[in-house]
């Protein structure tokens, strides 16, 4: 199954709150959720975290699950997309700042199941491997070495590693290689995790295979539109 991540920002003149409210309660319900090929759909809206001295790159993440490439292509040809979701996007999103990643999701064994009732906080870490490291080597390292370090973070409830799908490398390098996603009970729990010795071990290990210039973080809360049970 394809797990598509759509990182988006408000159009000029719209506040972040207006943007998130419309995405969750307007665009998602009235347009995107009507695309028949979408199996699950969630929107993660940004939560301020830590010292913020610049405008965030993105204010939310649309998460779409599609069965395969054939259904993905079919979804882009439906009237629900062409005359609905796509036409509506410029009214609320700065589409020129949007980043789309199609990923293969690798769930950490023992992760707690997804739930529409839990008010978890989720952190995304987007990353690019260091120059010179083959993609397959970086992926295997991320799963075999880096993932156990992330799993050791205190309070971590659930973890998924999203690996950018092979198709993104067909004519060159993909923009990013990884989307690490970790769930915690609250912002306070995430703060505790990032202040721990285990997190210092995570940070030290990142430098061994990830490029620091292309490491991005976004903290958010999930809003389920379709799911978590697939339709």
C-alpha positions, 0 to 999 in steps of 0.5 A, spaced: 500 500 500 502 507 498 502 511 504 502 518 501 504 524 505 502 531 503 506 537 506 502 543 505 502 551 508 496 556 508 495 561 502 497 568 503 493 572 507 490 565 511 492 564 518 494 557 520 488 556 524 484 558 518 488 553 514 487 547 518 480 548 520 478 549 512 483 543 511 480 538 516 472 540 516 472 543 509 476 541 503 477 534 506 470 532 507 467 536 501 472 534 496 478 529 498 474 524 502 470 523 496 475 520 491 473 513 491 480 510 491 482 513 497 482 507 503 484 511 509 485 519 510 488 523 516 490 530 516 496 532 521 495 539 523 501 542 526 503 543 534 508 549 536 514 545 539 520 548 542 523 555 540 520 557 533 524 563 530 522 562 523 515 561 519 514 553 519 515 550 512 509 547 513 502 547 517 500 540 516 500 533 513 495 530 509 496 522 509 493 518 504 493 511 503 492 508 496 492 500 494 497 501 489 500 505 483 494 503 478 489 506 483 493 512 485 493 513 477 486 512 477 484 517 483 488 522 479 483 522 473 476 522 477 472 527 477 472 528 484 479 529 484 479 534 477 473 538 479 473 537 486 479 536 490 484 539 485 480 545 483 479 547 491 486 547 493 488 554 491 483 557 495 486 555 501 493 552 500 500 555 497 500 549 492 507 552 490 510 550 497 507 543 497 511 537 498 509 530 496 512 524 498 509 517 496 512 512 501 512 505 503 511 504 511 515 500 515 511 499 522 515 498 528 513 491 531 509 492 538 507 499 536 500 501 539 495 500 533 492 507 530 486 510 533 481 516 532 480 516 539 487 517 542 489 524 542 496 523 541 502 527 538 506 525 532 512 528 530 515 527 523 522 527 521 524 528 514 531 526 512 536 525 506 541 520 506 548 523 506 552 523 499 555 517 497 551 512 501 547 507 497 540 508 497 539 500 499 544 501 504 541 507 508 534 504 508 537 497 511 541 502 516 535 506 518 531 499 519 536 495 523 540 500 527 537 507 527 530 504 528 531 501 535 534 507 537 528 511 536 524 505 539 528 506 546 525 513 546 521 514 553 514 514 552 514 512 544 507 509 543 508 507 535 513 508 530 513 508 522 518 509 518 516 511 511 521 510 505 520 514 499 518 509 494 523 507 488 519 510 483 521 517 485 528 515 483 527 514 476 530 520 473 534 522 479 535 523 486 528 524 490 527 530 494 528 526 501 529 519 502 525 518 509 519 520 513 520 518 520 513 518 524 513 517 532 507 518 536 507 520 544 501 521 549 502 529 549 507 535 547 510 534 554 511 526 553 515 528 547 519 534 550 521 528 556 523 524 550 527 529 546 531 531 553 533 524 554 540 520 554 536 516 549 535 521 544 542 524 545 544 517 542 539 518 536 542 525 534 549 522 534 547 516 530 543 521 525 550 524 523 552 517 521 547 516 515 543 522 514 545 529 511 544 534 517 542 540 512 536 536 510 533 534 516 526 537 518 521 536 524 514 537 524 510 536 530 502 535 529 496 532 531 492 527 527 485 528 525 482 522 522 477 523 516 477 516 513 479 510 518 483 508 521 479 502 519 480 502 511 474 503 507 
